[in-house]
Amino acid sequence: MSDTGDERDLLAAEYVLGVLAGTEREEVIRRADRDDALNRAIGAWEIRLAPMAAIVPPVAPPADLWPRVEQSCGLTAAPLTPKAAPLRASEPLGSPTRLGRSRGRGFWNAVGFWRGMTGLGFGLAAAIAILAVVNRPAPPAAEIPVASAVLAPPKGGAPAFVAEAAPDKRIVLKPLERVALAQGKDLELWALPDGETVPKALGVISKVGQTVTLPASVHAPMQLMVSLEQKGGSTTGLPQGPVLWAGHISALD
Amino acid sequence: MASALTGTGVRLASPSQPRNMRSRQSARHVRAIQGCPSLLTQRSGSRDDSDMELTMLLTRCASGDRAAFRALYDNQSARLHGLALRITRDPGLAADATHDAFVQVWNQAVRFDPERGAAGAWLTSIVRYRALDITRRRVRERPGYEPPEQEDDSPDALAQLVTSAEGAALRQCLEELEPDRRSLLMMAYADGLSHSELAEKTATPLGTIKSWIRRSLASLKRCLES
């Protein structure tokens, strides 16, 4: 193995071991996006070191954890919680229940999905607040985003992309985490303007981020969604794979 | 990019892992299926069965099978929560990490490649990265926050590794390291300590820690491949 290969392999090992902190750790995550060899080295070290996890004794999680997981995944059959219900009622999302029935399964299998969307509200507000802070110092005037959203799994979990919209209808998508994509798959971006029920395809996007321009027919406020599709994107004009991440963009003007 | 947000990322195990890595699958976590917590400490010696079972459950999760998700939770939650608790050293943060990990598993099971296998290692990676992110963000957001001290491993901690063929090989190679180097690797992996935390804990210069760890990792790899 070359020196570079050795160096890369050790970096992967340090990352998996967990000794890298802060920017060093984030740099590895970013680099692994572009560097397949690093990505593979990380995967190999994950497997190599995993047996060490056996030295840690199992501890049963609290009994209320499963209901929480169920709730976050939109799996609970229970009625909407009081916390979620008013929010859902106030969301101008068309008639998701009807949609859910009409499509049957997948991301439109909708109660969980749409409930997840409502839950995103609070998180979004918080995340946008954080963005507002960390976006300082201000970029040049032409690039000032007028609205932004974090795209997170509809059923809860860590956000993966941030979308920043500019007045000229450009949307800049940047990954927040390292996005792994299986071979033969692509990510496709969709816009679902509030009040509408059929998402509009915005095209296949790169896992390392991309700038897209909204077609004239698409207006904020809207949901932005990223679905997992076969290579080349959906062939039907509707998401065929699951929606991995979604977020809400408020008005652009 | 916003450092406050990048910390939330959880790296997924690579989907493009070569198939030959299957030989290193870890299998110590497979138990009898039904979710009886008392069975969770059992370890199966049959790695193929165990990893195949986890792989099967993940594949079913990817297709939206809730019963499979529940079975996976019953089977793995104590193991993963143990890891999260050890790294976060805080019951609330650990529950958050375990919660997030399972939500991520459900949402992203489609991204697990059954051909690659190593389902247990995949799950381990997800919860460890999540616990590391949560713990380090807490430290960043609360200057002066000190997680409670961790008890040191019992001397026979290494013995836990022999429950699978991979574990036995790893143990053998760890035992070839100097005891203090070996203990650094174990503290880093199990407790989630960074270079600088290890330096502080062991009162050793940072540069020395970094170089010891690099050399130990390189020896470990050579040993495992020999």
Interface residues (C-beta under 8 A of the other chain):
Chain A: D6 D9 L10 A13 E14 V16 L17 G18 V19 L20 A21 G22 T23 R25 E26 I29 A32 D36 N39 R40 I42 G43 A44 E46 I47 R48 L49 A50 P51 M52 A53 A54 I55 V56 P57 P58 V59 A60 P61 P62 L65 W66 R68 V69 S72 C73 L75 R105 N109 A127 I130 L131 V133 V134 N135 V150 P153 P154 K155 G156 G157 A158 P159 A160 V162 K174 L176 E177 R178 A180 L181 A182 Q183 L228 G241 P242 L244
Chain B: M1 A2 S3 A4 L5 T6 G7 T8 G9 V10 R11 L12 A13 S14 P15 S16 Q17 P18 M21 R24 Q25 S26 R28 H29 P37 L40 T41 R43 G64 R66 F69 R70 Y73 S77 A78 R79 H81 G82 L83 L85 R86 I87 P91 A94 A95 T98 H99 D100 F102 V103 Q104 W106 N107 Q108 V110 R111 D113 R116 A118 G120 A121 W122 T124 S125 R128 R130 L132 D133 R136 R140 D153 A157 L158 Q160 L161 T163 S164 E166 G167 L170 R171 L185 M186 A188 Y189 A190 G192 L193 S194 H195 S196 E197 L198 I213 R214 L217 A218 L220 K221 L224
